[in-house]
Amino acid sequence: MVKTAYKYNPEDFTQILGLSGELDTFYKLHEAYTNEKTLGNRVNLKKHGIDLFFTLKHRILEGAITQNTAHEIREHMEELLYD
């Protein structure tokens, strides 16, 4: 589990296929990049950000998450990616 409290807690999305794990991994990668700002950590974070984007997109199409919630999660994700 991640150390920092983030706006979207992965545990709140355990009922949505894959989303909890994707958020948890994204946050772990964000913490790794925050602790050590290397190119490798940055690339891993951005790559997983793309994976998370498509997970959100698929969950919208399935009706598991609303477009509004997915949009808010993506905005939060982008804030973390480009802070």
C-alpha positions in Angstrom: 0.0 0.0 0.0 1.2 3.5 -0.7 2.4 5.8 2.1 0.8 9.1 1.0 -2.9 9.8 1.2 -4.1 10.5 -2.3 -7.3 12.1 -3.5 -8.6 8.7 -4.9 -8.0 5.9 -2.5 -7.4 2.6 -4.4 -9.5 0.8 -1.7 -12.5 2.8 -2.8 -12.4 1.1 -6.2 -12.0 -2.6 -5.3 -15.4 -3.4 -6.8 -14.2 -2.1 -10.2 -12.2 -4.6 -12.3 -8.5 -3.7 -12.2 -8.9 0.0 -11.1 -7.8 -0.5 -7.5 -4.6 -2.2 -8.5 -3.9 0.3 -11.3 -4.3 3.2 -8.9 -2.2 1.6 -6.3 0.6 0.9 -8.8 0.4 4.4 -10.2 0.7 5.9 -6.7 3.7 3.6 -5.8 5.5 4.7 -9.0 4.7 8.3 -8.2 6.2 7.9 -4.8 9.3 6.3 -6.3 9.7 9.1 -8.7 9.1 11.7 -6.0 11.8 10.1 -3.8 14.3 9.6 -6.7 13.8 11.8 -9.8 15.5 9.6 -12.3 14.7 9.2 -16.0 13.8 5.5 -15.4 11.3 6.4 -12.6 9.8 9.1 -14.8 9.4 6.8 -17.8 7.8 4.1 -15.6 5.4 6.6 -14.1 4.3 8.0 -17.5 4.0 4.5 -19.0 1.7 3.4 -16.2 -0.2 6.6 -16.5 -1.1 5.5 -20.0 -2.1 2.1 -18.8 -4.3 3.7 -16.1 -5.9 6.0 -18.7 -7.0 3.0 -20.8 -8.2 1.1 -17.8 -10.4 4.1 -17.0 -11.6 4.2 -20.6 -12.6 0.6 -20.5 -14.4 0.9 -17.2 -16.4 3.8 -18.7 -17.4 1.7 -21.7 -18.5 -1.2 -19.4 -20.5 1.2 -17.3 -18.5 0.5 -14.1 -17.5 4.1 -13.7 -19.0 7.4 -14.8 -17.3 9.6 -17.3 -17.2 12.4 -14.8 -15.5 10.3 -12.1 -13.0 9.0 -14.7 -12.3 12.6 -15.9 -11.7 13.7 -12.3 -9.3 10.8 -11.7 -7.4 11.5 -15.0 -7.1 15.2 -14.0 -5.7 14.2 -10.6 -3.3 11.7 -12.4 -2.1 14.5 -14.7 -1.5 16.8 -11.8 0.7 14.2 -10.3 2.5 13.5 -13.6 3.3 17.1 -14.3 3.8 18.6 -10.9 
